[in-house]
Amino acid sequence: MKKQLALGICFWLGITIAAYAQQEMKLVDSIMQTAYKRGIFNGNIMVVCQNNIYLHSFGFADVSTMVPLSREFKFDIGSVSKEFNGAAIMVLCEQGKLSLEDSLSKFFPEFPSWAGQVKVAHLLNYTSGIPVLGPAADGTDSLIHSSLITLKALAAAPGTVYIYNNINVSLQRRIIEKVSGLSYQDFIQEYLFKPAGMTQSLVDYPVDAAGMARAFDNEGHNVLYREGGVKGWVRLPIGDLYRWVMALHQGKVINEASLRTLGRNFPGGESSLGTVVFEGDTVVWHQHQGSNSNYEAAFYYHVRDRTLIVMMTNNQQMKVWPLKTAILNALQHKPFTVPRRSVYLSIRDRVLANVDDGLNYYRMLKAEEQDLYDFGFEIGDLISTGKYVQRRNKLDDAIRVFETALELKGRPEDLSYCYELIGDCYKSKGRKRKALANYRKALEVYPGNKNASGMIATLTGK
């Protein structure tokens, strides 16, 4: 009972608890103070370890630096928001109103015949085979619907390839509305927010409205929000994200079997809940990160250790996971390192503008600025940069970046992913032979690459 009071009443009444005097929480504060001074974290953070709590706001609510952040501010949470449509699907399944084996054609009879092959289960783990269509075709819910009506074929057989896109999410949300008879917002308010005690959470709350932290970049500009056409995004304060994670794992919104279903992922991809690690059927830990338009949110929850870390920022620096690692090490009395600035964020727009200039700038940073920039996962930064360029349809430039990444020493999984992405670029260019060569190289480097094997089967018909 005392632990529940510490986690509940103390948090919401703002009582200064003895946990702040604990050595572990002093180390957490030292890490975050350094991160703020280095310019890699502007936002809110909450750390709960056993019955100790660290809750702090760093920086400002917008680019003007006139309004300090506080824990009441709401943030966009990017892809973490997709946990809610996944959980809503499972609520309907538990109510007997929906089956994961139902096909898309049951809900969208106007779609072509391929919809009969796609099950609701495929939407949950992004294996529907529906391709990324690009903003001109999938930038709004109505565009998604009209584009799918005219889509002639899937990119791959359902269940064989992981293709992460918002089309799967938009379809989930429309199915929830069709089955429940409620708007998506009303459904999750009634069946998810209320049971979890999330009293401050809203769906599609305007990012420039009162109480929202406004995203800004390192150049001193507010950032325009990019996902306005696809509806269903949750905005909430840090306390409500904490409540969500706890409610999810305490069985307040869905049962244990549904949680296991949502947590299972296609090899190499994310589940509806991000990353969930199991021992048998028991959840060990759960983490999820989401970002959009310079917002970023992330949480890590270790069930057995009762350790929860929640971070939300309106000035994305791609450092929430390295900060999480540093905090966990501090809590476990292990050596830790406070991360430095992101290579990816520093080079991506330069590469997009001119691939030669951007890659030369990357090489200069590597040669001269390693004390300021984090090259700990260099291949990952280049892969992210290549994907950033690829999403903007500069396929030849993306290939250049992926090939640069392949010059580095890396894990077989990462090198294989580079070849897979090069294959994707050539496939988009209509160069089937080059695409196949790179998918096969991806398998040669790492035979466990299921996406590469799925694409080979799709392109060869075998």
C-alpha positions, -999 to +999 in steps of 0.1 A: +000+000+000+029+024+008+044+018-026+011+026-043+008+058-023+044+067-033+037+061-070+003+077-070-004+104-044+031+117-041+034+121-079+002+140-084+003+162-053+038+172-061+052+162-028+090+161-026+097+126-016+128+111+000+137+094-033+154+126-045+180+121-018+188+086-030+222+082-046+207+066-077+183+095-083+212+119-078+230+102-106+199+103-128+197+141-122+234+145-130+230+127-163+200+148-173+216+181-162+246+172-184+223+162-213+205+195-211+237+215-210+249+196-241+217+205-259+205+169-263+174+170-242+146+196-239+116+180-223+101+161-194+114+129-178+101+106-152+120+077-137+103+052-113+125+026-096+110+005-069+092+032-049+116+060-058+106+087-083+125+113-103+104+138-122+119+169-139+113+194-167+142+207-187+141+237-211+112+254-227+077+249-241+085+266-275+113+282-295+108+316-278+124+303-246+099+324-227+078+296-212+095+270-191+083+234-195+063+218-167+049+183-163+014+195-173+024+202-209+011+178-235+033+163-262+028+145-295+041+110-290+045+099-326+043+061-332+038+054-295+002+066-303-002+034-323-004+014-291-039+027-286-054+015-319-037-019-313-052-021-278-086-010-291-086-038-317-080-063-289-108-048-268-132-055-296-118-090-299-123-096-262-159-083-266-165-109-294-172-082-320-141-087-341-116-115-350-080-111-359-088-136-387-113-112-403-102-100-437-101-065-450-128-073-475-153-078-447-150-042-437-140-027-471-159-047-498-150-019-523-113-029-522-099-052-549-096-089-544-062-087-526-082-074-496-095-109-490-059-121-483-052-094-457-063-102-421-067-078-392-037-096-376-015-085-405-024-049-398-012-052-362+023-062-370+027-044-404+028-075-425-003-067-447+019-064-478+004-030-485+032-009-500+043+026-489+025+048-515+040+082-507+024+114-493+005+121-526-013+088-522-014+081-484-011+115-468-047+116-455-072+090-445-093+098-476-063+095-499-055+061-483-090+048-490-091+060-526-056+048-533-064+013-520-095+011-541-073+014-572-043-006-558-038-035-582-015-057-562+002-060-528+040-055-525+042-090-510+021-118-498+005-110-464+025-124-435+058-126-454+073-091-452+073-063-427+064-029-442+060-002-417+035+025-427+005+045-416-018+028-440-020-002-416-028+021-387-054+042-406-072+009-416-072-003-379-088+030-368-115+028-395-122-008-386-126+002-349-152+028-360-171+005-383-173-023-357-180-001-326-203+025-342-182+051-323-157+076-335-121+065-329-117+093-304-148+084-284-140+047-284-105+050-269-117+077-245-143+053-231-124+020-233-088+030-229-083+064-213-110+061-186-099+026-173-063+038-173-071+071-155-058+092-183-078+123-176-056+148-196-052+128-229-068+140-261-069+128-297-058+151-325-055+181-301-040+209-322-002+212-317-004+250-314-032+249-288-030+259-252-011+235-230+008+219-259+046+219-260+055+233-294+081+215-314+112+235-326+144+228-343+181+237-337+179+266-362+154+285-340+122+277-359+089+262-349+084+229-368+053+224-389+034+192-380+034+167-409+007+141-399-024+164-400-041+144-428-041+110-410-063+113-379-061+095-345-029+108-328-028+110-291-014+140-273-008+138-235+013+149-206+040+127-191+019+115-162-007+100-186+019+081-205+031+067-172-005+057-164-010+041-198+021+018-195+011+008-160-026+001-169-015-019-199+007-042-178-017-044-149-046-057-171-068-026-167-074-022-205-068-056-221-061-090-207-028-108-206-034-129-237-042-098-257-011-081-244+010-111-256-007-109-290+001-072-294+037-077-283+046-104-308+066-090-337+076-101-372+113-109-372+133-076-377+102-054-372+082-038-345+050-050-329+020-028-322+037-022-288+071-014-302+095-039-286+084-065-261+107-091-248+093-124-234+106-153-214+082-180-226+048-162-223+059-138-196+067-102-205+102-092-192+104-057-206+086-034-230+099-003-247+086+020-275+098+051-292+079+075-314+088+107-332+073+132-356+080+168-366+107+172-339+086+156-312+099+125-296+086+102-268+099+070-254+094+047-225+111+016-211+094-006-185+111-036-169+082-056-153+102-077-129+125-048-116+096-024-115+117+002-133+100+027-156+116+055-176+095+079-196+109+108-217+091+133-239+108+161-259+097+189-283+132+193-297+142+159-311+179+150-308+176+112-313+192+106-278+163+092-258+176+056-261+212+064-252+199+085-223+178+055-212+209+033-213+229+057-192+201+060-166+197+022-164+234+018-159+233+044-131+204+027-114+223-006-115+255+010-103+273+003-136+296+028-155+276+051-178+283+077-205+262+107-212+256+108-250+269+135-273+252+152-303+235+132-331+254+126-363+222+118-381+204+150-372+235+170-382+239+155-417+205+144-429+193+178-444+227+185-459+227+151-476+191+157-488+201+190-503+233+177-519+245+142-513+282+149-521+283+179-498+264+161-471+287+130-471+318+153-471+304+171-440+299+137-424+335+127-431+347+161-417+327+155-384+342+121-381+377+134-386+376+165-365+345+166-341+343+132-324+345+149-290+312+167-297+293+141-318+284+105-311+298+080-335+290+050-313+264+037-338+278+053-370+263+027-393+229+033-378+232+071-383+240+065-420+212+040-424+187+065-409+201+093-432+197+070-462+161+062-452+154+099-447+165+106-483+148+075-496+114+086-482+117+118-502+122+097-533+159+106-539+166+070-546+201+073-562+213+095-534+199+071-508+218+042-525+250+063-522+244+067-485+237+030-479+268+021-498+288+045-476+274+027-446+285-007-461+321+006-460+319+004-421+324-025-399+290-035-385+269-063-372+257-088-399+221-076-392+230-040-399+250-047-431+222-070-443+197-042-437+218-019-459+216-043-487+179-048-482+173-010-484+194-008-515+172-036-529+141-016-520+155+015-538+162-005-570+128-022-568+112+013-566+133+023-597+119-007-616+153-024-617+143-059-607+177-076-614+196-051-593+170-054-565+172-092-565+210-091-564+209-069-533+182-089-515+203-120-521+234-103-507+213-093-477+205-130-471+241-140-477+253-116-450+225-124-426+203-155-434+178-144-408+166-114-428+130-124-434+122-092-453+148-099-479+137-135-483+101-123-486+110-098-513+129-124-533+099-147-532+077-118-543+099-108-572+107-144-584+073-159-577+090-188-558 
